[in-house]
């Protein structure tokens, strides 16, 4: 039998696993699976194609009826380049704050839901509570698709999903989409003393990036009157450029990564199609005139859909009740919530901590936020007993 741990004890253990997205999360998953097994709760491991990462899904209560899903991700952002005052993977407490990588985003929520498993088991539930832990949320919500596939194949459609991203336990009913794209430009390399013998991929990348900047400026100049977002328009940005080998060489290849944060469905497809037309009709003919094998290729790295506000949904109603608020907000970032909603399940975001404390050196979460999250989950447990 496992000795039940408090939410703070569990957070201490979870922070101790270095689950930066570029690394495996299996040690953390094994710990959680063992902890649940010791409490008498079976779980399902859902590995990725490499076998180096995995989702975990567990059900408490009757699995043959629709229920509630508590969803959290296990990966964290890197610490390299940040000035931490202590080891980021050893939690410490000071002045009512818990410090360490992932305390806010979002191992705090995971710790809270694990801490309430004994309470979930204490009395029969009329509807089940499902615990869903994913990998690689920070790099495109990649693990969420496997969780949804498992739920679709193995369970009835669920009543509601609660994603525990940091909201200070406020209720978030909408967020923008998050789409990552990679454009590769293939020209022809040559010595810089004879640029006429090559096709400069960087020069043409500048044209393409200028086109994207034009989209960004055009969208910002025409905000959407009814948009619920702080930035009431879709944003476009370029984040990474890679290309060239030497100052005195004409570069033959360039890659750049860009990002669309869409306010609504259909915006990504519209912008990508427009960009593709510009590539094919304006830039590529000029490149091919100098080198017939020139090419421009754009591919999706990930595509996280928006979370569309759904006033009066069961997820929103319950979240407002147990968070003790009548306010429902929106955020500009993306999350796995949009993926769950697109699968047909009412979804809301509500979790402990503030997003401004996430991803920074000496990331922290207030102990008070952990207690509020536990109260929220206890309310949901009570509802699952009565439902």
Secondary structure, DSSP 8 states (H G I E B T S, - for coil): ------HHHHHHHHHTS--BTTS--HHHHHHHHHHHHHTT--EEEEE-TTSS-EEEEEEES-TTS--EEEEEE--B---TT---SS-TTS-EEETTEEESTTIIIIIHHHHHHHHTHHHHHHS--SS-EEEEEES--TTT-TTHHHHHHHHHHHS---SEEEE---STT-EEEEE--EEEEEEEEE-B-EEGGGGGGSB-HHHHHHHHHHHHHHHHHHHHTS--TT--SSS-S-EEEEEEEEE-S-TTEE--EEEEEEEEE-SSTTHHHHHHHHHHHHIIIIIHHHHHHH-TT-EEEEEEEEEE--B---TT-HHHHHHHHHHT-S-EEEESS--THHHHHHTT--EEE--SS-GGGTTSTT-EEEHHHHHHHHHHHHHHHHHHHH-
